[in-house]
Amino acid sequence: MEQLKHECGVAMIRLLKPLEYYEEKYGTWMYGLNKLYLLMEKQHNRGQEGAGLACVKLEANPGEEYMFRERAIGSGAITEIFGTVHNHFKELTKEQLHDADYAKRVLPFASEVYMGHLRYSTTGKSGISYVHPFLRRNNWRVKNLALCGNFNLTNVDEIFARITAIGQHPRKYADTYIMLEQVGHRLDREVERLFNQAEAEGLTGMDITHYIEEQIDLANVLRTSSREWDGGYVMCGLTGSGESFAIRDPWGIRTAFWYQDDEIAVLASERPVIQTALNVPAASIKELQPGQALFISKSGKFRTVQINKPHEVRPCSFERIYFSRGSDADIYKERKQLGKKLVPNILKVIGNDVDHTVFSFIPNTAEVAFYGMLQGLDEYLNEEKVRQIAALGHTPGHNELERILSRRIRSEKVAIKDIKLRTFIAEGNSRDDLAAHVYDITYGSLVPEVDNLVIIDDSIVRGTTLRQSIIGILDRLSPKQIVIVSSSPQVRYPDYYGIDMSKMSEFIAFKAAIELLKEREMRDVIAAAYRKSKEQAALPKEQMVNYVKDIYAPFTDEEISAKMVELLTPKGTKAKVRIVYQPLEGLREACPHHPGDWYFSGDYPTPGGVKLLNKAFIDYIEQVYQF
């Protein structure tokens, strides 16, 4: 219903054979370039604001360009950047187009090492200068660095202060630029160390260059540059000499997967995109482990190294609920489980009246959870049928059996998003009227005044679309009751590791809890939470406590959901409206290997998350109240 901004996406490719090999076997030396396009397009959901690619030629001579980059902004950025790349080839003869040696010597983007990025801004900063990959240029080939990532750091201010204190001058106050400077600085130091070592061994000229490129160890670079990073990240990089790497945060918040055979090595943010692009089984794809880095040397040597000691591992549960593609075998099962686990709470709300209830879903990302919900409902109904038959006390006749066995769970495609409609008017009643028509409904899909309508979504965060569009348009069907179901728990806390949810005012659960405290004359709870948060503002982040939990503590999930209904139901709505959320325990049972649930539980994986939450809560209170 209300699209969350997705995580960014990354893709890396290293061809392990000469370009001539791919021309002979696959009919094109563009094999790597084409696979990069597939990996990026299959992760298109992760980048609606921009995309970019970078590549390195391994055999360029001095005076020849060896590092190329192309970037674009907008939802069509992938098509644009690859269109621009292929424009370099459109004037070629057929012979030239299939001459791998000519491509290596002459053509841009005819490379063995590729890196791609899909951007979703989590900083509010936009424009081509913020689109990855970022480049750090130098006359020494090995000192050139291209960097891209799926990440968000919580301690940019601390790192910025530290690197400027030693004389560095980042071009922009943005986490990617700062990380680029950090990694680049340590890369410079590593090159200088090897330079001195080569000179001590009596080498001169290009022999020093070759020595450095053969001996450089990027593990040293990443150990010294990444140890201060507090946040979730998968950071990928290329050097001008052809070294490539990817590193994952030690909490395992962000994910990355890799595959290698004798022809190619690949890394991407999601497992199924590698399966699809390379037609390989899931079992052959490995997950980059928390704190681990993957390295591929100029010579093609592949290795993984533990760079940072793993902390308490907390992979992002929203990856499973929403962000990653549902075509992943494990994610598909987990999303079905999320829907299935909601069945007892749904039955409670509708009074077990499945005969007079229609079930549906919005948006399409909730479809898999919808199938799980239907499976759970079918199992419930089958148990009911068995009980009914057993309760007859005699051998049932044909009509009796038919009456019992013909009961079905009723599912319909009730709401359809009109993707052509754009709410281009900025404010006022006209915009509200347009927003109310973003969804179409299927008239006649339920019996007016008789049937309940249950709609499942994957998450309800702000509730804006519910209030402006969904509830009003569904009410036109005249259901007896509208039940909005979320396959994820109540989102109560900001995220600082990649999702664009950073302010307390964005969460309808928080607004509901505040309203309940005010209604019940419990403003002292708000004041106390603010006072304790304010008192710890100067403490080291490692000592900070999440006092926002105190805001929710007096109430049950059901009480907060009921208050949400009051806040979100438009005036004039005829049907009774209910909201049902996934219990936190249900999420943990459905996704047992991804316990990163801080936006639901408030249990942040890193100290920086608690620090930023503390600031967000203080800012909210000081803007709204006077304490």
C-alpha positions as CSV (number, residue, x, y, z in Angstrom):
1,M,0.0,0.0,0.0
2,E,2.7,2.5,1.0
3,Q,6.0,1.7,-0.7
4,L,9.0,1.7,1.5
5,K,12.2,2.8,-0.1
6,H,14.1,-0.3,-1.0
7,E,17.7,-1.1,-0.2
8,C,20.3,-0.3,-2.8
9,G,21.6,-3.1,-4.9
10,V,25.1,-4.1,-5.9
11,A,26.5,-6.5,-8.5
12,M,30.1,-7.5,-9.3
13,I,31.5,-9.6,-12.1
14,R,35.1,-10.9,-12.7
15,L,35.7,-12.8,-15.9
16,L,38.3,-15.5,-15.2
17,K,39.1,-16.2,-18.9
18,P,40.3,-13.9,-21.7
19,L,37.7,-12.1,-23.7
20,E,38.5,-14.4,-26.7
21,Y,37.2,-17.4,-24.7
22,Y,33.7,-15.9,-24.3
23,E,33.6,-14.8,-28.0
24,E,34.4,-18.4,-29.0
25,K,32.1,-20.1,-26.5
26,Y,29.2,-17.7,-26.3
27,G,29.5,-15.8,-29.5
28,T,30.3,-12.5,-27.9
29,W,33.1,-10.9,-25.9
30,M,30.3,-8.9,-24.1
31,Y,29.4,-11.9,-22.0
32,G,30.4,-10.1,-18.8
33,L,28.7,-6.9,-19.8
34,N,25.5,-8.8,-20.6
35,K,25.6,-10.7,-17.3
36,L,26.0,-7.4,-15.4
37,Y,22.9,-6.0,-17.2
38,L,20.9,-9.1,-16.1
39,L,22.1,-8.9,-12.5
40,M,21.2,-5.2,-12.3
41,E,17.8,-5.5,-14.1
42,K,16.8,-8.4,-11.9
43,Q,17.5,-6.2,-8.9
44,H,15.7,-3.2,-10.5
45,N,13.3,-3.0,-7.5
46,R,16.3,-1.9,-5.5
47,G,17.1,1.2,-7.6
48,Q,14.5,3.7,-8.7
49,E,16.6,6.9,-8.3
50,G,19.7,6.0,-10.2
51,A,22.2,3.4,-11.4
52,G,25.8,3.2,-12.4
53,L,28.5,0.9,-13.5
54,A,32.3,0.9,-13.5
55,C,34.8,-1.4,-15.1
56,V,38.6,-1.9,-15.5
57,K,40.6,-3.2,-18.4
58,L,43.4,-5.5,-17.2
59,E,45.8,-5.2,-20.1
60,A,45.8,-1.5,-21.0
61,N,49.1,0.2,-21.9
62,P,50.4,3.4,-20.4
63,G,48.6,6.3,-22.1
64,E,45.4,4.3,-22.6
65,E,42.3,4.7,-20.5
66,Y,41.7,1.6,-18.4
67,M,38.9,2.6,-16.0
68,F,35.4,3.5,-17.2
69,R,32.3,4.7,-15.5
70,E,28.7,5.5,-16.6
71,R,25.9,6.8,-14.4
72,A,22.3,8.0,-14.8
73,I,19.4,9.1,-12.7
74,G,15.7,8.2,-12.8
75,S,13.8,5.0,-12.9
76,G,15.1,4.2,-16.4
77,A,18.7,4.6,-15.4
78,I,19.7,1.0,-16.1
79,T,18.4,1.2,-19.7
80,E,20.1,4.5,-20.1
81,I,23.6,3.6,-18.9
82,F,23.7,0.4,-20.9
83,G,22.3,2.2,-23.9
84,T,25.1,4.7,-23.6
85,V,27.7,1.9,-23.3
86,H,26.4,0.2,-26.4
87,N,26.4,3.4,-28.4
88,H,30.2,3.1,-28.4
89,F,29.8,-0.1,-30.4
90,K,27.0,0.8,-32.9
91,E,29.4,2.0,-35.7
92,L,31.5,-1.1,-35.6
93,T,31.6,-3.6,-38.5
94,K,30.5,-7.1,-37.8
95,E,34.1,-8.2,-37.9
96,Q,35.1,-5.6,-35.4
97,L,32.2,-6.4,-33.1
98,H,33.3,-10.0,-32.8
99,D,37.0,-9.3,-32.6
100,A,37.8,-9.7,-28.9
101,D,41.5,-8.6,-29.4
102,Y,40.3,-5.3,-31.1
103,A,37.8,-4.8,-28.3
104,K,40.5,-5.1,-25.6
105,R,42.8,-2.7,-27.3
106,V,40.3,-0.1,-28.5
107,L,36.8,-0.2,-27.1
108,P,35.6,1.4,-23.8
109,F,33.8,-0.9,-21.4
110,A,35.4,-4.0,-23.0
111,S,36.6,-5.2,-19.7
112,E,37.2,-8.2,-17.5
113,V,36.1,-6.6,-14.2
114,Y,32.7,-5.0,-13.8
115,M,30.8,-3.4,-10.9
116,G,27.2,-2.2,-10.9
117,H,25.0,-0.3,-8.5
118,L,21.3,0.6,-8.1
119,R,20.5,3.5,-5.9
120,Y,17.7,4.3,-3.5
121,S,18.5,7.4,-1.5
122,T,18.3,7.1,2.2
123,T,19.9,10.5,2.8
124,G,17.4,12.8,1.1
125,K,20.3,13.8,-1.2
126,S,19.8,13.3,-4.9
127,G,21.4,14.1,-8.2
128,I,24.0,12.5,-10.4
129,S,26.9,13.4,-8.0
130,Y,25.3,11.0,-5.4
131,V,24.9,8.1,-7.8
132,H,27.4,5.2,-7.3
133,P,30.0,4.1,-8.2
134,F,32.2,6.9,-6.8
135,L,35.7,7.4,-8.3
136,R,38.9,8.5,-6.7
137,R,41.5,9.1,-9.4
138,N,45.3,9.0,-9.3
139,N,48.2,8.8,-11.8
140,W,49.2,5.5,-10.2
141,R,46.9,2.9,-11.6
142,V,46.7,0.9,-8.4
143,K,45.7,3.9,-6.4
144,N,42.5,4.5,-8.5
145,L,39.5,3.4,-6.6
146,A,35.8,2.9,-7.6
147,L,33.4,2.3,-4.7
148,C,29.7,1.5,-4.4
149,G,27.6,-0.1,-1.7
150,N,24.3,-0.9,-0.1
151,F,24.7,0.7,3.3
152,N,24.0,3.4,5.8
153,L,26.4,4.4,8.6
154,T,25.2,5.8,11.9
155,N,28.5,7.5,12.8
156,V,29.3,9.6,9.8
157,D,29.9,12.6,12.1
158,E,32.5,10.8,14.2
159,I,34.3,9.4,11.1
160,F,34.3,12.8,9.4
161,A,35.8,14.5,12.4
162,R,38.5,11.9,12.6
163,I,39.6,11.9,9.0
164,T,39.6,15.7,8.8
165,A,41.7,15.8,11.9
166,I,44.5,14.0,10.1
167,G,44.3,16.4,7.1
168,Q,41.9,14.7,4.7
169,H,39.3,16.8,2.9
170,P,36.3,14.8,1.6
171,R,34.5,16.5,-1.3
172,K,31.1,16.2,0.3
173,Y,29.7,15.5,3.8
174,A,28.1,12.2,2.7
175,D,28.8,8.7,4.0
176,T,29.9,7.4,0.5
177,Y,32.4,10.1,0.0
178,I,33.7,9.7,3.5
179,M,34.1,5.9,3.0
180,L,35.8,6.5,-0.3
181,E,38.3,8.8,1.4
182,Q,38.9,6.3,4.2
183,V,39.5,3.4,1.9
184,G,41.5,5.5,-0.5
185,H,43.7,6.8,2.2
186,R,44.6,3.4,3.4
187,L,45.1,2.2,-0.2
188,D,47.6,5.0,-0.6
189,R,49.4,3.9,2.5
190,E,49.5,0.3,1.4
191,V,50.9,1.3,-2.0
192,E,53.6,3.5,-0.4
193,R,54.6,0.6,1.9
194,L,55.0,-1.6,-1.1
195,F,56.8,1.1,-3.0
196,N,59.4,1.4,-0.3
197,Q,59.7,-2.3,-0.1
198,A,60.3,-2.6,-3.9
199,E,63.0,0.1,-3.8
200,A,64.7,-1.6,-1.0
201,E,64.9,-4.7,-3.2
202,G,66.5,-2.6,-5.9
203,L,63.6,-2.4,-8.3
204,T,63.0,0.7,-10.5
205,G,60.6,2.1,-13.0
206,M,57.7,-0.1,-14.2
207,D,59.2,-3.0,-12.3
208,I,58.0,-1.2,-9.1
209,T,54.6,-0.8,-10.6
210,H,54.4,-4.5,-11.4
211,Y,55.7,-5.4,-8.0
212,I,53.1,-3.3,-6.2
213,E,50.2,-4.7,-8.3
214,E,51.3,-8.2,-7.7
215,Q,51.9,-7.9,-4.0
216,I,49.2,-5.5,-2.8
217,D,46.9,-6.9,-0.1
218,L,43.5,-5.2,0.1
219,A,42.7,-7.1,3.3
220,N,45.2,-4.7,5.0
221,V,43.4,-1.8,3.5
222,L,39.9,-2.9,4.6
223,R,41.0,-3.9,8.1
224,T,42.3,-0.4,8.8
225,S,39.5,1.5,7.1
226,S,36.4,-0.4,8.1
227,R,37.0,-1.0,11.8
228,E,35.2,2.3,12.8
229,W,32.1,1.8,10.6
230,D,28.9,1.5,12.6
231,G,26.0,0.5,10.5
232,G,24.8,-2.0,7.9
233,Y,26.8,-2.3,4.7
234,V,27.9,-4.3,1.8
235,M,30.7,-2.3,0.2
236,C,32.2,-3.2,-3.2
237,G,35.3,-1.8,-4.9
238,L,37.6,-1.9,-7.9
239,T,41.1,-0.6,-8.2
240,G,42.6,0.6,-11.5
241,S,45.0,-2.3,-11.4
242,G,42.1,-4.8,-11.5
243,E,41.7,-5.8,-7.9
244,S,38.1,-6.2,-6.8
245,F,36.6,-6.7,-3.3
246,A,33.3,-6.8,-1.4
247,I,32.9,-6.5,2.4
248,R,29.9,-7.1,4.7
249,D,29.2,-5.5,8.0
250,P,30.1,-7.6,11.1
251,W,26.5,-7.6,12.3
252,G,25.3,-9.2,9.1
253,I,22.6,-6.5,8.6
254,R,23.0,-6.2,4.9
255,T,23.3,-9.3,2.7
256,A,25.4,-10.4,-0.3
257,F,25.8,-13.7,-2.2
258,W,28.5,-14.9,-4.5
259,Y,29.2,-17.7,-7.0
260,Q,32.4,-18.9,-8.7
261,D,33.2,-21.4,-11.4
262,D,36.2,-21.6,-13.8
263,E,34.7,-18.9,-16.1
264,I,33.3,-16.3,-13.8
265,A,33.0,-15.0,-10.3
266,V,29.8,-13.0,-9.4
267,L,28.5,-11.2,-6.3
268,A,25.0,-9.6,-5.9
269,S,22.7,-8.4,-3.2
270,E,20.2,-11.3,-3.7
271,R,20.7,-15.0,-4.3
272,P,17.9,-15.6,-7.0
273,V,19.3,-13.0,-9.3
274,I,22.5,-15.0,-9.6
275,Q,20.5,-18.2,-10.0
276,T,18.6,-16.6,-12.9
277,A,21.4,-14.8,-14.6
278,L,23.8,-17.7,-14.6
279,N,21.3,-20.6,-14.5
280,V,23.0,-22.2,-11.4
281,P,21.4,-24.0,-8.5
282,A,20.9,-22.3,-5.1
283,A,23.2,-24.8,-3.4
284,S,26.2,-23.5,-5.5
285,I,25.7,-19.9,-4.3
286,K,27.4,-18.9,-1.1
287,E,26.5,-16.1,1.3
288,L,29.2,-13.6,2.3
289,Q,29.5,-14.0,6.0
290,P,29.3,-11.1,8.6
291,G,32.6,-9.2,8.8
292,Q,33.9,-11.2,5.8
293,A,35.4,-9.8,2.6
294,L,35.7,-11.4,-0.8
295,F,38.8,-10.5,-2.9
296,I,39.7,-11.3,-6.5
297,S,43.2,-10.3,-7.5
298,K,44.4,-8.9,-10.8
299,S,45.5,-12.5,-11.7
300,G,42.0,-13.9,-10.9
301,K,42.9,-15.5,-7.6
302,F,39.7,-15.7,-5.5
303,R,39.6,-15.7,-1.6
304,T,37.5,-14.8,1.3
305,V,39.0,-13.3,4.5
306,Q,37.6,-12.5,7.9
307,I,38.2,-8.7,8.2
308,N,36.2,-7.8,11.2
309,K,35.2,-10.0,14.1
310,P,31.5,-10.8,13.9
311,H,29.3,-9.2,16.5
312,E,25.9,-10.5,17.5
313,V,24.6,-11.3,14.0
314,R,21.3,-9.5,13.2
315,P,20.4,-9.8,9.5
316,C,17.6,-7.4,8.4
317,S,14.2,-9.1,8.7
318,F,12.7,-6.6,6.3
319,E,14.8,-8.2,3.6
320,R,12.7,-11.3,4.1
321,I,9.3,-9.5,4.5
322,Y,9.6,-7.0,1.7
323,F,12.8,-6.0,0.1
324,S,14.3,-9.1,-1.5
325,R,12.7,-10.9,-4.4
326,G,10.1,-13.5,-3.3
327,S,11.5,-15.9,-5.9
328,D,14.2,-16.9,-3.5
329,A,13.2,-20.4,-2.2
330,D,13.7,-19.6,1.5
331,I,12.1,-16.2,1.3
332,Y,9.1,-17.6,-0.5
333,K,8.6,-20.2,2.4
334,E,9.1,-17.5,5.0
335,R,6.6,-15.1,3.5
336,K,4.0,-17.9,3.3
337,Q,4.7,-18.7,7.0
338,L,4.1,-15.0,7.8
339,G,0.7,-15.1,6.2
340,K,-0.2,-18.5,7.8
341,K,0.7,-17.3,11.3
342,L,-1.8,-14.5,11.1
343,V,-4.8,-16.9,10.7
344,P,-5.7,-17.3,14.4
345,N,-5.8,-13.5,14.9
346,I,-7.8,-13.0,11.7
347,L,-10.3,-15.7,12.7
348,K,-10.7,-13.9,16.1
349,V,-11.5,-10.6,14.5
350,I,-14.1,-12.0,12.1
351,G,-15.6,-14.3,14.7
352,N,-14.6,-17.4,12.7
353,D,-17.1,-16.5,10.0
354,V,-15.2,-17.6,7.0
355,D,-18.4,-18.3,5.0
356,H,-19.1,-14.5,5.0
357,T,-15.6,-13.2,4.5
358,V,-13.7,-12.4,1.3
359,F,-9.9,-12.4,1.4
360,S,-7.5,-10.4,-0.8
361,F,-4.2,-8.6,-0.8
362,I,-2.5,-5.2,-1.6
363,P,0.1,-4.6,-3.0
364,N,1.6,-7.3,-5.2
365,T,4.5,-7.8,-2.8
366,A,2.0,-9.2,-0.3
367,E,0.9,-11.9,-2.7
368,V,3.1,-14.7,-1.2
369,A,1.9,-13.9,2.4
370,F,-1.6,-14.0,1.0
371,Y,-1.0,-17.6,-0.3
372,G,0.2,-18.6,3.1
373,M,-2.8,-17.0,4.8
374,L,-5.1,-19.0,2.4
375,Q,-3.3,-22.2,3.2
376,G,-3.8,-21.6,6.9
377,L,-7.4,-20.8,6.4
378,D,-7.9,-23.9,4.2
379,E,-6.4,-26.0,7.0
380,Y,-8.7,-24.4,9.6
381,L,-11.8,-25.0,7.3
382,N,-10.8,-28.7,6.7
383,E,-10.7,-29.2,10.5
384,E,-14.1,-27.6,10.8
385,K,-15.5,-29.9,8.1
386,V,-14.1,-33.0,9.9
387,R,-15.7,-31.8,13.2
388,Q,-19.0,-31.1,11.4
389,I,-19.1,-34.6,9.9
390,A,-18.1,-36.2,13.2
391,A,-20.8,-34.3,15.0
392,L,-23.6,-35.7,12.7
393,G,-23.6,-38.9,14.8
394,H,-24.7,-41.0,11.8
395,T,-23.6,-42.0,8.3
396,P,-24.2,-38.8,6.3
397,G,-26.2,-38.7,3.1
398,H,-25.0,-37.2,-0.1
399,N,-26.7,-33.9,0.4
400,E,-25.3,-33.5,4.0
401,L,-21.8,-34.3,2.8
402,E,-22.1,-31.9,-0.2
403,R,-23.3,-29.1,2.1
404,I,-20.3,-29.5,4.4
405,L,-17.6,-30.3,1.8
406,S,-18.6,-27.4,-0.6
407,R,-17.6,-24.8,1.9
408,R,-14.7,-22.8,0.5
409,I,-12.4,-19.9,1.5
410,R,-13.5,-17.0,-0.7
411,S,-10.6,-15.1,-2.3
412,E,-10.9,-12.3,-4.8
413,K,-8.8,-9.7,-6.5
414,V,-10.6,-6.8,-4.8
415,A,-8.2,-3.9,-5.3
416,I,-6.0,-3.0,-8.3
417,K,-3.5,-0.2,-8.3
418,D,-3.9,2.2,-11.2
419,I,-0.2,2.7,-12.1
420,K,-1.1,5.4,-14.6
421,L,-2.6,7.7,-12.0
422,R,-0.2,10.3,-10.6
423,T,-1.1,12.6,-7.7
424,F,0.8,15.6,-9.3
425,I,-1.1,18.3,-7.4
426,A,1.0,19.2,-4.4
427,E,-1.6,20.0,-1.7
428,G,-5.2,20.7,-0.9
429,N,-8.5,18.9,-1.5
430,S,-7.8,18.3,-5.1
431,R,-4.8,16.2,-4.2
432,D,-6.8,14.2,-1.6
433,D,-9.4,13.5,-4.2
434,L,-6.8,12.2,-6.7
435,A,-5.1,10.1,-4.0
436,A,-8.4,8.5,-3.2
437,H,-8.5,7.0,-6.7
438,V,-5.0,5.5,-6.9
439,Y,-6.7,2.1,-6.5
440,D,-9.6,0.6,-8.4
441,I,-11.9,-1.9,-6.8
442,T,-13.6,-4.9,-8.3
443,Y,-17.3,-4.2,-7.9
444,G,-19.5,-7.2,-7.1
445,S,-16.6,-9.1,-5.5
446,L,-18.5,-9.4,-2.2
447,V,-22.1,-9.3,-0.8
448,P,-22.8,-5.8,0.5
449,E,-23.7,-5.4,4.2
450,V,-23.1,-9.1,4.6
451,D,-19.5,-10.0,3.9
452,N,-16.3,-9.1,5.8
453,L,-13.4,-8.0,3.7
454,V,-9.9,-9.0,4.8
455,I,-6.9,-7.4,3.0
456,I,-3.3,-8.4,3.7
457,D,-0.4,-6.1,3.2
458,D,3.3,-6.7,4.0
459,S,3.7,-3.7,6.3
460,I,1.8,-0.7,7.6
461,V,4.3,2.0,8.6
462,R,2.9,5.5,8.1
463,G,-0.7,4.6,7.3
464,T,-1.0,7.5,4.8
465,T,-2.3,5.4,1.9
466,L,-4.8,3.7,4.2
467,R,-6.2,7.0,5.3
468,Q,-6.1,8.8,1.9
469,S,-7.1,6.0,-0.4
470,I,-7.5,2.3,0.7
471,I,-10.1,2.4,3.4
472,G,-12.3,4.9,1.5
473,I,-12.2,3.0,-1.8
474,L,-12.8,-0.4,-0.1
475,D,-15.8,1.1,1.8
476,R,-17.5,1.6,-1.5
477,L,-18.0,-2.2,-1.7
478,S,-20.2,-1.8,1.5
479,P,-18.5,-4.7,3.5
480,K,-19.8,-5.3,7.0
481,Q,-16.2,-5.0,8.2
482,I,-12.9,-4.1,6.7
483,V,-9.9,-5.9,8.3
484,I,-6.4,-4.6,7.3
485,V,-3.8,-7.2,8.0
486,S,0.0,-6.6,8.2
487,S,2.3,-9.6,7.7
488,S,4.9,-7.7,9.7
489,P,4.6,-6.4,13.3
490,Q,4.0,-2.8,14.2
491,V,6.8,-0.6,13.0
492,R,7.6,1.5,16.1
493,Y,11.2,2.6,15.7
494,P,13.3,4.4,13.1
495,D,15.8,2.6,10.9
496,Y,19.3,3.9,10.4
497,Y,20.8,1.1,8.3
498,G,19.3,1.6,4.9
499,I,15.5,2.0,5.0
500,D,14.3,5.6,4.6
501,M,12.5,5.7,8.0
502,S,14.4,8.0,10.4
503,K,11.9,10.3,12.1
504,M,9.5,9.4,15.0
505,S,6.7,11.3,13.4
506,E,6.6,8.8,10.5
507,F,5.2,5.9,12.5
508,I,1.5,5.6,13.0
509,A,2.2,3.2,15.9
510,F,4.1,5.9,17.7
511,K,1.4,8.5,17.0
512,A,-1.2,6.0,18.4
513,A,0.8,5.4,21.6
514,I,1.3,9.1,22.2
515,E,-2.5,9.7,21.7
516,L,-3.3,6.9,24.2
517,L,-1.0,8.4,26.8
518,K,-2.6,11.8,26.4
519,E,-6.1,10.4,26.5
520,R,-5.4,8.4,29.7
521,E,-3.7,11.3,31.5
522,M,-0.3,9.7,31.3
523,R,1.7,12.6,29.9
524,D,4.2,12.0,32.7
525,V,5.3,8.8,30.8
526,I,6.2,11.0,27.8
527,A,8.0,13.5,30.1
528,A,10.0,10.8,31.9
529,A,11.1,9.2,28.6
530,Y,12.2,12.6,27.3
531,R,14.0,13.5,30.5
532,K,15.9,10.2,30.6
533,S,16.8,10.5,26.8
534,K,18.0,14.0,27.3
535,E,20.1,13.1,30.3
536,Q,22.0,10.5,28.3
537,A,22.6,12.6,25.2
538,A,26.2,13.3,26.1
539,L,27.1,9.7,27.1
540,P,29.1,7.5,24.8
541,K,26.8,5.7,22.4
542,E,27.7,2.4,23.9
543,Q,26.1,3.4,27.2
544,M,22.8,4.7,25.8
545,V,19.5,3.0,26.5
546,N,16.3,3.0,24.3
547,Y,13.8,4.9,26.5
548,V,11.3,5.2,23.6
549,K,10.2,1.7,24.7
550,D,8.6,3.3,27.7
551,I,6.1,5.1,25.4
552,Y,4.7,1.7,24.3
553,A,5.1,-0.2,27.5
554,P,1.6,0.7,29.1
555,F,-0.3,-0.7,26.1
556,T,-1.0,-4.0,24.4
557,D,-0.5,-4.4,20.7
558,E,-4.3,-4.6,20.3
559,E,-4.8,-1.3,22.1
560,I,-2.3,0.5,19.8
561,S,-3.9,-1.1,16.7
562,A,-7.4,0.1,17.9
563,K,-6.1,3.6,18.3
564,M,-4.5,3.5,14.8
565,V,-7.9,2.6,13.4
566,E,-9.3,5.8,14.9
567,L,-6.5,7.9,13.5
568,L,-6.6,6.4,10.0
569,T,-10.3,5.8,9.3
570,P,-11.7,8.6,7.1
571,K,-14.9,10.4,8.2
572,G,-18.0,8.9,6.7
573,T,-16.7,5.4,6.5
574,K,-19.6,3.0,6.9
575,A,-17.9,-0.3,7.5
576,K,-16.3,-1.1,10.8
577,V,-12.5,-1.1,10.4
578,R,-10.0,-3.3,12.2
579,I,-6.2,-3.6,11.9
580,V,-4.4,-6.9,12.7
581,Y,-0.6,-7.0,13.0
582,Q,1.8,-9.9,13.0
583,P,2.9,-10.6,16.6
584,L,6.7,-10.2,17.0
585,E,6.8,-13.8,18.0
586,G,5.2,-14.8,14.7
587,L,7.9,-12.9,12.8
588,R,10.7,-14.6,14.7
589,E,9.2,-18.0,14.2
590,A,8.7,-17.5,10.5
591,C,12.2,-15.9,9.9
592,P,14.3,-17.6,12.6
593,H,17.6,-16.9,10.9
594,H,17.1,-13.2,10.4
595,P,16.6,-11.7,13.9
596,G,17.3,-8.1,12.8
597,D,13.9,-6.7,14.0
598,W,14.9,-3.4,15.6
599,Y,12.2,-1.4,13.8
600,F,9.7,-3.6,15.6
601,S,11.4,-4.4,18.9
602,G,13.6,-1.4,19.4
603,D,16.6,-3.7,20.0
604,Y,19.2,-2.0,17.7
605,P,22.2,-4.1,16.5
606,T,24.8,-1.4,16.9
607,P,25.3,1.4,19.4
608,G,24.9,4.0,16.7
609,G,21.3,3.0,16.2
610,V,20.4,3.8,19.8
611,K,22.2,7.1,19.6
612,L,20.3,8.2,16.5
613,L,17.0,7.0,18.0
614,N,17.7,9.0,21.1
615,K,18.3,12.1,19.0
616,A,15.2,11.5,16.9
617,F,13.0,11.2,20.0
618,I,14.4,14.3,21.6
619,D,13.9,16.3,18.4
620,Y,10.3,15.1,18.1
621,I,9.4,16.0,21.7
622,E,11.1,19.4,21.5
623,Q,9.2,20.2,18.3
624,V,5.8,19.2,19.7
625,Y,5.9,19.8,23.4
626,Q,7.5,22.2,25.8
627,F,9.4,20.5,28.6
